[in-house]
Amino acid sequence: MSAVRQERDVSVIAPLAVRQLVHCYEGSNVLTGVDLSLQPGSVLGLIGRNGAGKSTLIRAMLGLLEPLSGSASVFGEPALKLSDTSKARLAYVPQQPEALAWLTAQQMLDYVGRFYPRWDASFANNTLQRWQIQPNKLLAKLSPGERQRVDLIRALASQPELLVLDEPAAALDPVARRELLREIALRAGESGTTVLFSTHIVSDLERVASEVAFLHQGKLLMHCTVDETKERYGRLWIPGQISYAAPTRSLSWRRHDDGSLSLVVERDTNGAWPEAANLSGARVDAMGLEDLFVEIAE
Amino acid sequence: MSAQDILSAPWRANRPSTAWQGLVLLVLAVWGATAAGIFMDHSDCWAVCTFVAGFFLALLWAFVMSNMVLLAIDARQLRVPALERGLMSVMFFYGVACVALSTALLGFFFGHFAAIAILIALFCVGGLLFALLPRFVVTPLFLLPAALNAIPFHVALPGPLSPDFVHWWTPVALGLCVLTLWCWHRLVHAADPYAMGWGRPLVMLFRGGGQTGGWNPWTGYLDRAADSVERLRDSPDWIRGRADLGECGPGQSVTSLRMALGGVFMPQTVLSVLRRIALVLVPFLCYVALMELGHDRRHPVQTWQDLWHDGALLTLVLVGAFGGMTLAMVSLTQLWQRWAKVNGELSLLALLPGLGRNVKSNLVSATLRPTLRLQILLLAFLLALAFYLHLSIQTTMFVLLGQLGAAGFAVAFSLLIIGGRLPGRWSIAGVAVFGCILICISLFVPTLSDPAAITLGPFSLRAALLAGWLVLSLILSRLARRGWLGLQQRPHPFLPTSQA
């Protein structure tokens, strides 16, 4: 009985969670009190503009930097003090990976593979071949795209339960990008791998993510499922003469030349739009994910 | 280009720190020549003054003026032909100005206008060529002094005091000018000048992604030092070390960490180690062979023993003074590069399972063991030389102290880097300069004279040196303790380190 309960407790532990995370570089705030938690089996796309703090958030979540305040946990353990068991269950690919440049691709995979109990050597070899990467070429001499692919192979071959990718498609050509997204979807669908990836490319996010989190100027502005974004958020347009009635809370706010207002608004807990949406002349338009991202980020 | 543009071009083509260094070299050229003129009273002192001035001018052209080629490359890549052509005019103007002004000044006091002009031109063009020639040409040039020493039996090259000097060396200077033009053209017109591998000249070595501008004694050097990835990309395959993965794995934490640190820390195959030893030994043996060829025949009275004694003494002083510190600097540079880069080995190691519970102590062992092993080998070599030279116990002790000091630097700063407690840049610079001066004096003075006989006020130099070593050891111990405590306080050792 207790074993069953313990198993259930383990299964509901968030693979990755942060609370009130604050960090700054050289006096300027990069993360200002971020709360985020990943559900097991989810694919979370972290989106935000350059310098929004995505990479810092990911690094803090994995214990790769010591935040000023707040806490981060991986599989329930403090991120800065992970056990070997937890480390074996996760894989991370940084933006523009540069590790172990003095080894060949084959040597790097051989070296890293020795540390992972569930290392899939045949997957590593086959994928190297499929992605046409010369196994005996020095990592330092590979192109950035090839380098990123080798690191993705390294991450996937360890068969992780949690896969964290920082801008994984940044250096990939469209074919490799499509293949990576397929692999992520496959892992999440078949093996229940939890995935967190950051990206600028909204179409990638729509293709594979089940959840989306939008980070803007160090704050997490929204975190919901991808389908929910279309239902939950909309663009409220209010004519100039009644712009005084605009809701005080909105994700973005823009006044046009004719005096009218455009705001990105959110439904309340009862599913209703703000009251201003019911005024005569006002209207709420549905928004795609990219429109939503651009409106908020601008 | 206007006259003002031509005059200000070197200032604009260089970072302010480099331009200032250029001015310092100019001042040193003038002061050096003046000092030599004042303190020497024989008739040939014009040659010494010209050599002193020429030496600093050669440095100026090698490390400051040569940077103009980088601007010319940028101008060509950005399709600004007027700037590209204008820079040629700038180089021509400054070349002529340098030779003409130096000749006028030195010639005014000593005469010998033609010989001085040729000598200064040779120094300036030589300095520029040193920076522009491919590395595979420049590296063997270090054997040139020994080779020139061997040459007189075959070709009698006239020295500056010879009446034939101008006739012989004018065509050489013109030839070097043509060669410089060819090097310049080759670099500027290359499709990708920064991807020439082993053919990339020295002037481009320090122009990497790490250039952050500004100057500071520690990160300034480290930022300019070629990133290990960049260096690997440029190096031919035969020169790089081959990794030996044999003993890496979860049970072998120290070896695995060394593999992940790469560079001087990386375990290598036996063949790779032998190849690297050969890379050091072959030029050394060439040097010895050339010395023997030149020395023995010119001075038939001197025996092999004299030659070996002189060579051994020179090796002891140079290797003792610079070998240990260079080793320490190489390992610290690599360590700093690993701990400063967030997308490199740190994240991989931080999340790699199976490195064991004692990862901090294993890391200390992985970072210090290879460096200290090399330092011990160097020390054994120097002690063997000291024994061969029959040096006194006191001199041998200073040789020993020099190596211990270099090893102390390696230990203290390695701990500071991995412990995330690097002090401010000026503190580091102060300790480094103090240590270097102390090591150099400790090596140079006792091998040339008796430090007990030299007095500094009421104290002998020996007492001052011992006091200096005591102070340095206290500072290094304190720094090492600070690094060690920092490491113990870190939740894990693979967090990036930034400077205070």
Contacts between the chains, C-beta under 8 A, distances in Angstrom:
chain1	res1	chain2	res2	distance
A	59	B	342	6.9
A	59	B	347	7.5
A	62	B	347	7.7
A	62	B	350	7.7
A	62	B	351	6.6
A	63	B	350	6.7
A	63	B	491	7.3
A	63	B	492	7.1
A	64	B	342	7.3
A	64	B	346	7.1
A	64	B	347	5.2
A	64	B	350	5.6
A	64	B	351	7.8
A	64	B	494	7.7
A	64	B	495	7.4
A	65	B	342	7.8
A	65	B	495	6.4
A	65	B	496	6.9
A	66	B	490	8.0
A	66	B	491	6.8
A	66	B	495	5.9
A	78	B	491	7.9
A	80	B	491	3.7
A	80	B	492	6.3
A	81	B	491	5.5
A	81	B	492	7.0
A	82	B	351	7.4
A	84	B	353	4.0
A	84	B	354	5.8
A	84	B	355	7.9
A	85	B	353	7.5
A	87	B	351	5.3
A	87	B	352	6.6
A	87	B	353	3.9
A	88	B	353	4.2
A	88	B	354	7.9
A	90	B	351	6.5
A	91	B	351	7.7
A	92	B	347	6.3
A	92	B	351	5.7
A	94	B	342	7.2
A	94	B	343	4.1
A	94	B	347	5.4
A	95	B	343	6.1
A	96	B	343	5.5
A	97	B	343	5.9
A	98	B	229	5.7
A	98	B	341	6.6
A	98	B	343	5.4
A	98	B	344	4.7
A	99	B	260	7.8
A	99	B	343	7.7
A	99	B	344	5.1
A	99	B	345	4.8
A	99	B	347	7.4
A	99	B	348	4.5
A	100	B	259	8.0
A	100	B	260	6.6
A	100	B	262	7.0
A	100	B	345	6.6
A	100	B	348	7.1
A	101	B	228	6.8
A	101	B	229	4.3
A	101	B	232	5.6
A	101	B	262	7.4
A	102	B	228	7.3
A	102	B	232	5.9
A	102	B	240	7.2
A	102	B	241	7.4
A	102	B	243	6.5
A	102	B	262	4.5
A	102	B	263	7.3
A	102	B	266	6.4
A	103	B	243	5.6
A	103	B	259	7.9
A	107	B	243	6.0
A	107	B	245	6.0
A	110	B	245	6.1
A	111	B	245	5.6
A	111	B	248	5.6
A	111	B	256	7.7
A	111	B	259	6.3
A	112	B	348	7.5
A	112	B	352	7.3
A	114	B	248	6.4
A	114	B	249	4.2
A	114	B	250	6.6
A	114	B	354	7.9
A	115	B	249	7.2
A	115	B	250	5.6
A	115	B	256	7.8
A	115	B	352	5.4
A	115	B	353	5.4
A	115	B	354	4.3
A	115	B	355	7.8
A	116	B	353	6.8
A	138	B	232	6.4
A	138	B	237	7.9
A	138	B	240	7.6
A	140	B	229	5.0
A	140	B	232	3.8
A	140	B	233	4.9
A	141	B	232	7.5
A	141	B	233	5.9
